Amino acid sequence: MIPLIAWIGFTSDGHVEIFGTKLIGVDAENGRRLLLTIGYIAAVMILSFVLRGILRLLLHNWRGKRIAFWVRQIIRLLTTIIILIGIISIWCGNSGNAGTFFGLFSAGLAFALQRVITAFAGYVVILRGKTFNVGDRITMGGVRGDVVALGFIQTTIMEMGQAHGEQNDDPSMWVHSRQYTGRIVTVTNDKVFDTPVYNFTREFPYIWEEIRIPISYKDDWHNAERIILEAAKELTVKIKDLAEDDKEELERRYVLSVDQLEPRVYWRLTDNWIEMSLRFIVKDHGMRSIKDAMARRIITEFKSAKIGIASGTYDIVGLPPIQVTLGDQPPKKPS
């Protein structure tokens, strides 16, 4: 039996030789560089792990979650950059080799990793443009929900349902309100270049909501409006006070005029009833509870005031003559 060492050997210039065939690029020097690369990457990853562990100890409460998120992003970016610089320094001995390496590397990435590069570019745009942050409620790539994680390539969203007026939007949901569905959805960051990103919470963590109530022409319209307004003011008074400072900052930063924060009822005449649209401001989370409380309060007050909620009705004003035939008897003439 021929020993293994007879098959594998080294040439005079240090290259590996198998069965008398010289392997180009496989030599003692490259082996040393490979071991150095593995050790370098391991050392940088251990240092990154230690820094993230220290971060978790220092910022473990809920107030430090946003700060911890951005620090983690910085650590990940620096780790990636340091590893790339180290690998290039180890394997490229001079500037000519480095230039060749970068040229080949860029060409390969441009051809094989187009979507990945675009997704990473989207990640940079999200961070640089402050498009959204972890905890923001957004719509991105057709997905609605709260951002729970942001990576180099993709964004992770806790999906939420759709309000009544959004049920025709794609994809349709079985949860008929803006509450969690329980599904975690990942969206690639390149969507920021293809579709609009709707942010419910950036700069101004409040949204305007509406409730439409049909009132019969026979009822007391002004009393109905008073009941609706009182219910809205009572349940949103604290929200209005909290939103004043954010409103002023929003107007200063973007040079725009924000709609009034006080609840207001708008009337619209229809063929069957007066449609009263209640417009009011709520926080980006918890709006369903407030709308539920308003509905209960309004229905109770309407009942006490003997005001009904209008609905479509039809009056039958006449019927055509009816003829009845029994067996072989001729039909009777209508009386």
C-alpha positions in Angstrom: 0.0 0.0 0.0 1.4 3.3 -1.1 1.6 5.8 1.9 -0.4 9.1 1.6 2.8 11.1 1.9 3.9 9.7 -1.5 0.9 11.2 -3.1 1.1 14.7 -1.5 4.3 16.7 -1.4 5.8 20.2 -1.8 7.7 21.6 -4.8 10.9 23.5 -4.5 9.1 26.8 -4.6 6.7 25.8 -1.7 3.6 24.9 -3.7 1.5 21.8 -2.9 1.8 18.9 -5.3 -0.7 15.9 -5.6 0.2 12.9 -7.8 2.9 15.0 -9.4 0.5 17.8 -10.2 1.3 21.3 -9.0 -1.7 23.1 -7.4 -1.4 26.8 -8.4 -2.1 29.1 -5.5 -2.0 26.4 -2.8 1.3 27.0 -0.9 2.5 27.5 2.6 2.2 31.2 2.4 -1.5 31.0 1.5 -2.1 28.5 4.2 -0.6 30.9 6.7 -2.9 33.7 5.4 -5.9 31.4 5.6 -5.2 30.6 9.3 -4.5 34.2 10.0 -7.9 35.2 8.3 -9.8 32.6 10.4 -8.2 33.8 13.6 -8.8 37.5 12.7 -12.5 37.0 11.9 -13.0 34.9 15.2 -11.3 37.7 17.2 -13.4 40.5 15.7 -16.6 38.4 16.2 -15.8 37.7 19.8 -15.1 41.4 20.4 -18.5 42.3 18.8 -20.3 39.7 21.0 -18.7 41.1 24.1 -19.7 44.7 23.2 -23.3 43.6 22.6 -23.3 41.8 25.9 -22.1 44.9 27.7 -24.8 46.9 25.8 -27.5 44.5 27.1 -26.4 45.0 30.7 -26.2 48.8 30.5 -29.5 49.4 28.5 -31.8 46.6 29.7 -34.8 48.7 30.5 -37.5 49.9 28.1 -36.2 53.5 28.0 -32.9 52.3 26.5 -34.4 50.1 23.8 -34.1 52.7 21.0 -30.6 53.7 22.0 -29.6 50.0 22.2 -31.0 49.4 18.7 -28.9 52.2 17.1 -25.8 51.1 19.1 -26.3 47.5 17.9 -26.6 48.8 14.3 -23.3 50.7 14.7 -21.5 47.7 16.1 -22.7 45.5 13.3 -21.6 48.0 10.6 -18.2 48.5 12.2 -17.7 44.7 12.6 -18.5 44.2 8.9 -16.2 47.0 7.8 -13.3 45.9 10.1 -13.5 42.3 8.9 -13.5 43.4 5.2 -10.5 45.7 5.7 -8.6 43.0 7.6 -9.3 40.3 4.9 -8.2 42.7 2.1 -5.0 43.6 4.1 -4.1 40.0 4.7 -4.6 38.7 1.1 -3.5 41.8 -0.8 0.2 42.4 -0.3 0.5 45.6 -2.4 -1.7 48.3 -4.0 -1.7 46.5 -7.4 -3.2 43.3 -5.9 -5.7 45.4 -3.9 -6.8 47.1 -7.1 -7.3 43.9 -8.9 -9.1 42.4 -6.0 -11.5 45.3 -5.7 -12.2 45.2 -9.5 -13.0 41.5 -9.6 -14.9 41.7 -6.3 -17.1 44.6 -7.5 -17.8 43.0 -10.9 -18.9 39.8 -9.2 -21.1 41.5 -6.7 -22.7 43.7 -9.4 -23.7 40.6 -11.4 -24.6 38.0 -8.7 -25.8 40.1 -5.8 -27.8 42.9 -7.4 -30.9 42.5 -5.1 -28.7 42.1 -2.0 -26.8 45.2 -2.8 -30.0 47.1 -3.5 -31.4 45.9 -0.2 -28.3 47.1 1.7 -28.5 50.4 -0.1 -32.1 50.6 1.1 -30.9 49.9 4.6 -28.5 52.9 4.4 -31.3 55.1 3.0 -33.6 54.0 5.9 -30.9 54.9 8.5 -29.7 58.1 6.8 -33.1 59.4 5.9 -34.7 58.3 9.2 -37.5 56.7 7.2 -38.5 54.7 10.2 -37.2 53.3 13.5 -37.8 50.2 15.5 -41.2 50.5 17.2 -42.7 52.7 14.4 -46.0 51.7 12.8 -45.5 51.6 9.0 -46.8 50.3 5.7 -44.0 49.0 3.5 -44.2 46.7 0.5 -47.9 46.1 1.1 -47.3 45.1 4.8 -48.8 47.0 7.7 -47.5 46.7 11.2 -44.9 47.7 13.8 -41.2 47.4 13.0 -39.7 44.9 15.5 -36.2 44.5 13.8 -34.1 46.2 11.1 -31.3 44.3 9.4 -28.8 44.9 6.6 -31.1 43.2 4.1 -34.6 43.0 5.5 -37.0 44.6 7.9 -39.1 42.5 10.3 -42.7 43.7 10.9 -45.3 42.5 13.4 -48.3 42.5 11.1 -51.6 44.3 11.9 -55.1 44.0 10.5 -57.0 46.5 8.4 -59.7 49.0 9.3 -63.1 48.8 7.6 -62.2 51.2 4.8 -59.0 49.3 4.0 -60.6 45.8 3.5 -60.2 45.9 -0.3 -56.5 46.6 0.0 -54.1 43.7 -0.8 -53.4 41.5 1.0 -56.8 41.3 2.7 -56.9 40.4 6.5 -59.2 38.5 8.8 -58.6 41.1 11.6 -60.9 44.0 10.8 -59.0 46.6 12.8 -55.5 47.9 13.3 -54.5 45.3 15.8 -51.9 42.5 15.6 -52.7 39.5 13.5 -49.9 37.4 15.2 -47.8 37.0 12.0 -44.2 38.2 11.7 -43.5 39.4 8.2 -40.0 40.1 6.7 -39.7 42.7 3.9 -36.5 43.3 2.0 -35.2 46.9 2.4 -35.1 47.5 -1.4 -38.8 48.1 -1.2 -38.0 51.7 -0.2 -37.0 52.3 -3.8 -40.1 50.7 -5.4 -43.1 51.6 -3.2 -44.0 54.4 -0.8 -43.4 53.9 2.9 -46.2 55.1 5.1 -45.2 56.0 8.7 -47.9 56.3 11.3 -45.6 57.5 14.0 -42.6 59.5 12.6 -42.4 63.0 14.0 -46.1 63.1 14.9 -47.3 59.9 16.8 -51.0 60.7 16.2 -53.5 60.1 13.4 -56.9 61.5 12.6 -59.8 59.0 12.7 -63.4 59.3 11.6 -66.7 57.7 12.6 -69.7 58.1 10.3 -73.2 58.1 11.9 -76.4 58.4 9.8 -79.2 60.4 11.5 -82.8 60.5 10.3 -84.2 63.8 9.1 -87.1 63.3 11.6 -84.7 63.3 14.7 -83.1 66.2 16.6 -80.0 66.8 14.5 -78.4 69.4 16.8 -78.9 67.3 19.9 -77.3 64.3 18.1 -74.3 66.4 17.1 -73.9 67.6 20.7 -73.9 64.0 22.0 -71.3 62.9 19.5 -69.0 65.9 20.2 -69.3 65.5 24.0 -68.3 61.8 23.7 -65.3 62.6 21.5 -64.1 65.5 23.7 -64.3 63.5 26.9 -62.3 60.5 25.5 -59.7 62.5 23.6 -59.0 65.6 25.8 -55.7 64.2 27.2 -54.6 63.2 23.8 -55.2 66.7 22.5 -53.2 68.3 25.2 -50.3 65.9 24.6 -50.3 66.5 20.9 -50.0 70.3 21.0 -46.2 70.2 21.5 -45.7 67.6 18.7 -48.0 69.7 16.5 -45.8 72.8 16.9 -42.6 70.9 16.3 -44.1 69.3 13.1 -45.2 72.7 11.8 -41.8 74.2 12.6 -39.8 71.4 10.9 -41.9 70.9 7.8 -43.4 74.3 7.3 -47.0 73.1 7.1 -50.3 73.8 8.8 -51.7 70.9 10.8 -55.4 70.5 11.0 -57.1 71.4 14.3 -56.9 68.9 17.1 -60.3 69.6 18.5 -63.0 67.0 17.6 -65.4 68.2 15.0 -68.6 66.9 13.3 -69.2 67.4 9.6 -72.6 67.1 8.0 -73.5 65.6 4.6 -76.9 65.5 3.1 -78.0 62.2 1.4 -81.3 60.9 0.0 -82.1 59.0 3.1 -80.4 60.7 6.1 -78.0 63.2 7.4 -74.5 61.6 7.6 -72.6 63.1 10.5 -68.8 62.4 10.3 -66.9 62.8 13.6 -63.3 63.6 13.0 -60.9 63.3 16.0 -57.3 62.7 16.9 -55.9 59.5 18.6 -52.6 58.0 19.2 -51.1 55.6 16.7 -51.8 52.7 19.1 -55.0 51.9 21.0 -57.4 53.6 18.6 -59.8 50.7 18.5 -60.5 50.9 22.3 -61.2 54.6 22.0 -63.6 54.1 19.1 -65.3 51.3 20.9 -65.8 53.5 24.0 -67.2 56.3 21.8 -69.7 54.0 20.1 -71.0 52.7 23.4 -71.3 56.2 24.8 -73.1 57.6 21.7 -75.6 54.7 21.5 -76.5 55.0 25.2 -77.0 58.8 24.9 -79.0 58.4 21.7 -81.3 55.9 23.4 -81.9 58.3 26.3 -82.6 61.2 23.9 -84.9 59.0 21.7 -82.6 59.5 18.7 -82.3 56.6 16.3 -79.5 55.6 13.9 -81.0 55.8 10.4 -80.9 52.8 8.0 -82.2 52.1 4.5 -85.9 51.2 4.4 -88.3 50.5 1.5 -92.1 51.3 1.4 -94.3 49.1 -0.7 -97.0 51.4 -2.1 -98.9 48.9 -4.2 -99.2 45.3 -5.7 -100.3 44.1 -9.1 -103.5 42.1 -9.5 -103.1 38.4 -8.5 -104.9 35.5 -10.2 -105.2 32.1 -8.4 -106.0 28.8 -10.3 -107.3 25.8 -8.4 -107.1 22.5 -10.3 -109.0 22.6 -13.6 -111.1 25.6 -12.6 -110.7 28.7 -14.8 -108.8 31.5 -13.2 -110.9 33.9 -11.2 -111.0 37.5 -12.2 -109.5 39.8 -9.7 -112.0 41.7 -7.6 
